[in-house]
Amino acid sequence: MPVLDNGTVVGILSERDILHCVARRGVDAMTTPVAEAMTAPVISIEPDIAVLSALSLMTHRRIRHLPVIDGGRLVAFVSIGDLVKYRIERIEAEAAAMRDYITGA
C-alpha cells in the first residue's frame, strides 16, 4: 500500500513490513506509526518506462509492487503480476501473428 503525505508517495507499507514490525515489537506493533514500519525511500517508475525495464527493476530490487509517479503525483500502482501478464499476452499475440503470417491466413 502506498503511503502518501499531501499527495506525495513517501513510503510503501507491505505485509512483509507489518510482519517484520510484529517480529521486532510484538503486540506493540499494533500502535506503531506507519512511518516507522513502512519501507522508505520509495522506488518508483514514471508512466513511460518500458515494461521490461520495470520488470528488471523489480527483479533486481526484489520488490513486487511499484508506484507509478507522474509529475510528483501517484497515478497508478503496478504489481509484478500485472507486468508479467502483459508480457505473456504480448508474446502470445506476436506468436499468433507469426503463425498467421507463415500459414498465409
N, CA and C atoms as an extended XYZ file, in Angstrom:
315
Properties=species:S:1:pos:R:3:atomname:S:1:resname:S:1:resid:I:1 pbc="F F F"
N         0.836       -1.154        0.000 N   MET     1
C         0.000        0.000        0.000 CA  MET     1
C         0.897        1.238        0.000 C   MET     1
N         0.627        2.162       -0.916 N   PRO     2
C         1.423        3.387       -0.900 CA  PRO     2
C         1.039        4.257        0.301 C   PRO     2
N         2.023        4.898        0.879 N   VAL     3
C         1.795        5.833        1.986 CA  VAL     3
C         2.012        7.235        1.429 C   VAL     3
N         0.981        8.060        1.527 N   LEU     4
C         1.014        9.400        0.953 CA  LEU     4
C         1.089       10.464        2.036 C   LEU     4
N         1.800       11.529        1.717 N   ASP     5
C         1.832       12.716        2.558 CA  ASP     5
C         1.570       13.902        1.643 C   ASP     5
N         0.397       14.515        1.773 N   ASN     6
C        -0.013       15.614        0.898 CA  ASN     6
C         0.069       15.236       -0.578 C   ASN     6
N        -0.341       14.008       -0.902 N   GLY     7
C        -0.364       13.561       -2.286 CA  GLY     7
C         0.947       13.021       -2.818 C   GLY     7
N         2.006       13.087       -2.024 N   THR     8
C         3.322       12.576       -2.439 CA  THR     8
C         3.559       11.219       -1.786 C   THR     8
N         4.015       10.257       -2.574 N   VAL     9
C         4.308        8.933       -2.029 CA  VAL     9
C         5.603        9.020       -1.222 C   VAL     9
N         5.498        8.729        0.071 N   VAL    10
C         6.656        8.807        0.961 CA  VAL    10
C         7.122        7.432        1.439 C   VAL    10
N         6.331        6.408        1.157 N   GLY    11
C         6.711        5.059        1.573 CA  GLY    11
C         5.748        4.040        1.012 C   GLY    11
N         6.084        2.790        1.263 N   ILE    12
C         5.239        1.659        0.900 CA  ILE    12
C         5.093        0.816        2.161 C   ILE    12
N         3.870        0.423        2.482 N   LEU    13
C         3.643       -0.477        3.607 CA  LEU    13
C         3.137       -1.795        3.048 C   LEU    13
N         3.937       -2.825        3.221 N   SER    14
C         3.583       -4.145        2.695 CA  SER    14
C         3.314       -5.106        3.843 C   SER    14
N         2.761       -6.253        3.495 N   GLU    15
C         2.544       -7.267        4.522 CA  GLU    15
C         3.882       -7.708        5.128 C   GLU    15
N         4.925       -7.686        4.327 N   ARG    16
C         6.263       -8.026        4.824 CA  ARG    16
C         6.720       -7.007        5.876 C   ARG    16
N         6.457       -5.715        5.630 N   ASP    17
C         6.795       -4.675        6.606 CA  ASP    17
C         6.056       -4.908        7.924 C   ASP    17
N         4.784       -5.265        7.824 N   ILE    18
C         3.986       -5.500        9.028 CA  ILE    18
C         4.526       -6.706        9.797 C   ILE    18
N         4.858       -7.777        9.080 N   LEU    19
C         5.407       -8.966        9.751 CA  LEU    19
C         6.729       -8.660       10.440 C   LEU    19
N         7.587       -7.889        9.788 N   HIS    20
C         8.860       -7.508       10.412 CA  HIS    20
C         8.612       -6.667       11.665 C   HIS    20
N         7.641       -5.782       11.594 N   CYS    21
C         7.311       -4.934       12.738 CA  CYS    21
C         6.787       -5.792       13.894 C   CYS    21
N         5.929       -6.734       13.601 N   VAL    22
C         5.402       -7.626       14.641 CA  VAL    22
C         6.531       -8.466       15.244 C   VAL    22
N         7.438       -8.949       14.405 N   ALA    23
C         8.561       -9.749       14.903 CA  ALA    23
C         9.458       -8.927       15.833 C   ALA    23
N         9.649       -7.638       15.509 N   ARG    24
C        10.505       -6.771       16.326 CA  ARG    24
C         9.803       -6.286       17.595 C   ARG    24
N         8.529       -5.943       17.464 N   ARG    25
C         7.850       -5.241       18.555 CA  ARG    25
C         6.755       -6.023       19.246 C   ARG    25
N         6.422       -7.186       18.702 N   GLY    26
C         5.345       -7.964       19.308 CA  GLY    26
C         4.029       -7.213       19.253 C   GLY    26
N         3.287       -7.268       20.338 N   VAL    27
C         1.974       -6.643       20.387 CA  VAL    27
C         2.044       -5.121       20.219 C   VAL    27
N         3.185       -4.523       20.542 N   ASP    28
C         3.343       -3.075       20.367 CA  ASP    28
C         3.304       -2.660       18.889 C   ASP    28
N         3.414       -3.626       17.995 N   ALA    29
C         3.333       -3.306       16.567 CA  ALA    29
C         1.980       -2.678       16.222 C   ALA    29
N         0.951       -3.009       16.998 N   MET    30
C        -0.390       -2.503       16.706 CA  MET    30
C        -0.503       -0.994       16.921 C   MET    30
N         0.404       -0.420       17.697 N   THR    31
C         0.356        1.028       17.949 CA  THR    31
C         1.545        1.756       17.320 C   THR    31
N         2.311        1.032       16.525 N   THR    32
C         3.466        1.622       15.852 CA  THR    32
C         2.986        2.513       14.705 C   THR    32
N         3.488        3.737       14.603 N   PRO    33
C         3.112        4.585       13.464 CA  PRO    33
C         3.546        3.952       12.135 C   PRO    33
N         2.731        4.119       11.129 N   VAL    34
C         3.028        3.581        9.798 CA  VAL    34
C         4.400        4.056        9.329 C   VAL    34
N         4.739        5.296        9.608 N   ALA    35
C         6.025        5.853        9.172 CA  ALA    35
C         7.212        5.060        9.707 C   ALA    35
N         7.053        4.388       10.840 N   GLU    36
C         8.140        3.603       11.412 CA  GLU    36
C         8.201        2.189       10.844 C   GLU    36
N         7.113        1.716       10.263 N   ALA    37
C         7.069        0.349        9.737 CA  ALA    37
C         7.245        0.286        8.223 C   ALA    37
N         6.951        1.366        7.524 N   MET    38
C         6.954        1.354        6.055 CA  MET    38
C         8.373        1.289        5.489 C   MET    38
N         8.437        0.903        4.241 N   THR    39
C         9.692        0.918        3.503 CA  THR    39
C         9.833        2.283        2.840 C   THR    39
N        10.951        2.922        3.104 N   ALA    40
C        11.241        4.234        2.507 CA  ALA    40
C        12.750        4.336        2.366 C   ALA    40
N        13.263        5.047        1.404 N   PRO    41
C        12.548        5.820        0.392 CA  PRO    41
C        11.891        4.898       -0.642 C   PRO    41
N        10.983        5.472       -1.382 N   VAL    42
C        10.195        4.725       -2.351 CA  VAL    42
C        10.956        4.545       -3.654 C   VAL    42
N        10.898        3.342       -4.168 N   ILE    43
C        11.383        3.069       -5.523 CA  ILE    43
C        10.154        3.166       -6.408 C   ILE    43
N        10.204        4.015       -7.415 N   SER    44
C         9.038        4.240       -8.264 CA  SER    44
C         9.463        4.312       -9.724 C   SER    44
N         8.461        4.344      -10.578 N   ILE    45
C         8.692        4.479      -12.017 CA  ILE    45
C         7.797        5.585      -12.549 C   ILE    45
N         8.119        6.041      -13.760 N   GLU    46
C         7.289        7.012      -14.465 CA  GLU    46
C         6.422        6.259      -15.476 C   GLU    46
N         5.326        6.846      -15.918 N   PRO    47
C         4.407        6.145      -16.810 CA  PRO    47
C         5.010        5.666      -18.128 C   PRO    47
N         6.057        6.338      -18.612 N   ASP    48
C         6.602        5.979      -19.925 CA  ASP    48
C         7.724        4.943      -19.867 C   ASP    48
N         8.009        4.382      -18.710 N   ILE    49
C         9.067        3.371      -18.620 CA  ILE    49
C         8.617        2.094      -19.337 C   ILE    49
N         9.545        1.438      -19.995 N   ALA    50
C         9.248        0.187      -20.695 CA  ALA    50
C         8.932       -0.922      -19.686 C   ALA    50
N         8.016       -1.788      -20.052 N   VAL    51
C         7.615       -2.894      -19.176 CA  VAL    51
C         8.827       -3.732      -18.781 C   VAL    51
N         9.695       -4.042      -19.747 N   LEU    52
C        10.869       -4.865      -19.420 CA  LEU    52
C        11.796       -4.157      -18.435 C   LEU    52
N        11.897       -2.856      -18.530 N   SER    53
C        12.719       -2.099      -17.578 CA  SER    53
C        12.116       -2.160      -16.182 C   SER    53
N        10.803       -2.021      -16.104 N   ALA    54
C        10.132       -2.111      -14.805 CA  ALA    54
C        10.297       -3.505      -14.207 C   ALA    54
N        10.138       -4.537      -15.036 N   LEU    55
C        10.330       -5.909      -14.558 CA  LEU    55
C        11.754       -6.137      -14.069 C   LEU    55
N        12.714       -5.611      -14.799 N   SER    56
C        14.115       -5.741      -14.405 CA  SER    56
C        14.366       -5.066      -13.060 C   SER    56
N        13.839       -3.861      -12.894 N   LEU    57
C        13.988       -3.140      -11.636 CA  LEU    57
C        13.391       -3.946      -10.481 C   LEU    57
N        12.198       -4.470      -10.702 N   MET    58
C        11.530       -5.233       -9.649 CA  MET    58
C        12.299       -6.502       -9.305 C   MET    58
N        12.836       -7.162      -10.311 N   THR    59
C        13.604       -8.385      -10.081 CA  THR    59
C        14.881       -8.086       -9.318 C   THR    59
N        15.617       -7.084       -9.746 N   HIS    60
C        16.890       -6.760       -9.101 CA  HIS    60
C        16.715       -6.220       -7.687 C   HIS    60
N        15.660       -5.461       -7.455 N   ARG    61
C        15.429       -4.889       -6.123 CA  ARG    61
C        14.580       -5.797       -5.239 C   ARG    61
N        14.099       -6.913       -5.820 N   ARG    62
C        13.290       -7.893       -5.093 CA  ARG    62
C        12.040       -7.246       -4.488 C   ARG    62
N        11.323       -6.523       -5.347 N   ILE    63
C        10.081       -5.895       -4.916 CA  ILE    63
C         8.943       -6.374       -5.810 C   ILE    63
N         7.737       -6.363       -5.274 N   ARG    64
C         6.586       -6.890       -6.004 CA  ARG    64
C         5.620       -5.827       -6.488 C   ARG    64
N         5.759       -4.603       -5.990 N   HIS    65
C         4.845       -3.528       -6.375 CA  HIS    65
C         5.625       -2.235       -6.588 C   HIS    65
N         5.184       -1.465       -7.567 N   LEU    66
C         5.820       -0.182       -7.874 CA  LEU    66
C         4.766        0.903       -8.036 C   LEU    66
N         4.960        2.018       -7.345 N   PRO    67
C         4.101        3.156       -7.633 CA  PRO    67
C         4.535        3.801       -8.949 C   PRO    67
N         3.564        4.250       -9.706 N   VAL    68
C         3.828        4.970      -10.950 CA  VAL    68
C         3.574        6.447      -10.647 C   VAL    68
N         4.628        7.247      -10.785 N   ILE    69
C         4.583        8.656      -10.413 CA  ILE    69
C         4.687        9.513      -11.674 C   ILE    69
N         3.784       10.466      -11.800 N   ASP    70
C         3.811       11.398      -12.927 CA  ASP    70
C         3.678       12.812      -12.370 C   ASP    70
N         4.699       13.607      -12.580 N   GLY    71
C         4.686       14.971      -12.065 CA  GLY    71
C         4.612       15.033      -10.553 C   GLY    71
N         5.218       14.071       -9.894 N   GLY    72
C         5.221       14.044       -8.436 CA  GLY    72
C         3.979       13.448       -7.809 C   GLY    72
N         3.006       13.042       -8.635 N   ARG    73
C         1.743       12.502       -8.124 CA  ARG    73
C         1.610       11.025       -8.474 C   ARG    73
N         1.016       10.268       -7.560 N   LEU    74
C         0.733        8.854       -7.788 CA  LEU    74
C        -0.385        8.723       -8.816 C   LEU    74
N        -0.109        8.012       -9.920 N   VAL    75
C        -1.135        7.820      -10.946 CA  VAL    75
C        -1.529        6.356      -11.100 C   VAL    75
N        -0.706        5.454      -10.576 N   ALA    76
C        -1.011        4.024      -10.649 CA  ALA    76
C        -0.103        3.274       -9.684 C   ALA    76
N        -0.439        2.010       -9.502 N   PHE    77
C         0.350        1.130       -8.648 CA  PHE    77
C         0.349       -0.212       -9.353 C   PHE    77
N         1.496       -0.675       -9.844 N   VAL    78
C         1.547       -1.915      -10.612 CA  VAL    78
C         2.257       -3.009       -9.824 C   VAL    78
N         1.821       -4.233      -10.087 N   SER    79
C         2.457       -5.384       -9.459 CA  SER    79
C         3.275       -6.133      -10.502 C   SER    79
N         4.170       -6.957      -10.024 N   ILE    80
C         4.968       -7.765      -10.939 CA  ILE    80
C         4.046       -8.694      -11.724 C   ILE    80
N         2.957       -9.142      -11.089 N   GLY    81
C         1.976       -9.978      -11.782 CA  GLY    81
C         1.323       -9.255      -12.939 C   GLY    81
N         1.008       -7.957      -12.753 N   ASP    82
C         0.426       -7.159      -13.838 CA  ASP    82
C         1.360       -7.133      -15.041 C   ASP    82
N         2.636       -6.895      -14.767 N   LEU    83
C         3.608       -6.744      -15.844 CA  LEU    83
C         3.906       -8.070      -16.531 C   LEU    83
N         3.987       -9.157      -15.761 N   VAL    84
C         4.216      -10.480      -16.357 CA  VAL    84
C         3.024      -10.874      -17.225 C   VAL    84
N         1.817      -10.626      -16.747 N   LYS    85
C         0.613      -10.923      -17.535 CA  LYS    85
C         0.633      -10.161      -18.853 C   LYS    85
N         0.981       -8.885      -18.804 N   TYR    86
C         1.066       -8.070      -20.013 CA  TYR    86
C         2.073       -8.659      -20.993 C   TYR    86
N         3.251       -9.036      -20.487 N   ARG    87
C         4.294       -9.603      -21.359 CA  ARG    87
C         3.833      -10.907      -21.996 C   ARG    87
N         3.187      -11.765      -21.230 N   ILE    88
C         2.700      -13.043      -21.766 CA  ILE    88
C         1.672      -12.790      -22.860 C   ILE    88
N         0.758      -11.856      -22.620 N   GLU    89
C        -0.248      -11.534      -23.642 CA  GLU    89
C         0.401      -11.024      -24.916 C   GLU    89
N         1.414      -10.170      -24.787 N   ARG    90
C         2.125       -9.649      -25.964 CA  ARG    90
C         2.842      -10.764      -26.712 C   ARG    90
N         3.512      -11.642      -25.984 N   ILE    91
C         4.240      -12.755      -26.612 CA  ILE    91
C         3.269      -13.675      -27.334 C   ILE    91
N         2.128      -13.965      -26.707 N   GLU    92
C         1.128      -14.826      -27.355 CA  GLU    92
C         0.564      -14.161      -28.608 C   GLU    92
N         0.331      -12.860      -28.563 N   ALA    93
C        -0.182      -12.146      -29.738 CA  ALA    93
C         0.851      -12.157      -30.867 C   ALA    93
N         2.119      -11.956      -30.526 N   GLU    94
C         3.179      -11.998      -31.541 CA  GLU    94
C         3.301      -13.390      -32.148 C   GLU    94
N         3.179      -14.434      -31.333 N   ALA    95
C         3.254      -15.810      -31.839 CA  ALA    95
C         2.082      -16.103      -32.769 C   ALA    95
N         0.892      -15.634      -32.404 N   ALA    96
C        -0.289      -15.832      -33.262 CA  ALA    96
C        -0.116      -15.107      -34.587 C   ALA    96
N         0.407      -13.891      -34.550 N   ALA    97
C         0.636      -13.136      -35.779 CA  ALA    97
C         1.658      -13.850      -36.663 C   ALA    97
N         2.687      -14.392      -36.057 N   MET    98
C         3.712      -15.122      -36.820 CA  MET    98
C         3.119      -16.388      -37.445 C   MET    98
N         2.280      -17.112      -36.691 N   ARG    99
C         1.631      -18.318      -37.254 CA  ARG    99
C         0.745      -17.937      -38.413 C   ARG    99
N        -0.026      -16.840      -38.268 N   ASP   100
C        -0.891      -16.403      -39.362 CA  ASP   100
C        -0.074      -16.017      -40.593 C   ASP   100
N         1.033      -15.360      -40.376 N   TYR   101
C         1.910      -14.950      -41.475 CA  TYR   101
C         2.465      -16.175      -42.190 C   TYR   101
N         2.908      -17.170      -41.439 N   ILE   102
C         3.522      -18.375      -42.018 CA  ILE   102
C         2.488      -19.178      -42.782 C   ILE   102
N         1.280      -19.290      -42.224 N   THR   103
C         0.249      -20.110      -42.877 CA  THR   103
C        -0.515      -19.324      -43.945 C   THR   103
N        -0.245      -18.027      -44.050 N   GLY   104
C        -0.897      -17.205      -45.064 CA  GLY   104
C        -2.341      -16.853      -44.731 C   GLY   104
N        -2.676      -16.945      -43.462 N   ALA   105
C        -4.067      -16.660      -43.052 CA  ALA   105
C        -4.363      -15.193      -43.052 C   ALA   105
